[in-house]
């Protein structure tokens, strides 16, 4: 009579997919409300849309596409512990995560550029502020473009990004990628703060009531979000 074999029990895993979907769609909902109010306000006043409005719409579309791809990815196991993702889903999950990240990077870049263009229109009479805003726009887009390139070109051949068992391929060191992305995130955050504070400089010297200045400054500062 043989010894009883020990029954293997599945390893517990953490599943944050539902929390992830909830967070990204709540934030996307807030963005949708702000964009709708902005476009409705312009149409209500009979004002034409400008480049910053169109760019903001493209940013919103990229955000929605990124959220959709990320939501589909959670059905394949994204958001769970690594060992909980079915083996047959790993390649598709990695590919969807790359696509979702690409669209979310585009959404961040285009939204900042849209707000920067809005400030450019408001700083026509101030040469220094106008140059400062253009500097922020160009440098932010250049650095974020680098993130987009790394997103798709950090491995050779290309399909090694989601198929890590491809023989003979090479990838950039993970530390280098993470370091660059952290730098871009920090720089982008600093630009956000600067763009949020510029309305104070623009509107405070104007002959307006204090309440109006505060309201406009807060509203313009929230545009960075």
Phi, psi and omega in degrees: 000120184284161178288144179294134179279148180280125181285128181284133179253140180297142180289137177293149179219158178264136183237109179251014185297318180293319177296318180298313179297321180297314183295312185293325182280332173294315178295320177296326177294318176299316179298321179296319180296314181298316181294318180298316179296321179296311181292322179296319179298319180292317180293323180296324179275357180075025181264145179283153173284145180244182183301324180294326178292314179296320179294325177293324177295316177298323177298318178296319178298318178296322178297314181296317179297318178298319178294322179296311180298321180291323177295316177299323180296326179294334177289342178265354178123355179297134184102352176258173173298151187302319184286351181268351179279124177304140184301324182288349181258352189297314183296314179295324179294318178296319180295315179296322178295322178294316180295315179299316179298323179297313180292324179291326175294317177299318180299318179295316182295314184290325179293319177295318179297320179299314180293324177297320177295324176299318179290329177300320179294331182273349183248028182297329183270356181241102185297320182295312181296321179297315178295323179296318179294317178297322177299315179297319181297310185293314182295319179297316180293324178295314181293319180290327174300323175299320177296320178297319180295315179298325180304324184251344187240018182278354177228146175229129355294169188300319185291354176288348176299318181249352176238085188288351179268007177296125183286147173080003181275165177227151177225152175295151178301138182298324179297322178294315179297312181296322179296317180293316180296325176293321177297315180297318179297318180293317180294318179297321177295321177296320177295321177302314180297316181297314180294329179288332181273340182300322178304329176299316180292326185282313190267336186296323179286350184288156179279082181221161176291149184302319181298320179294319178299315181296317181297315180294319180297316179295316181298317178292325178293326178288342178298335177293328181295000000 
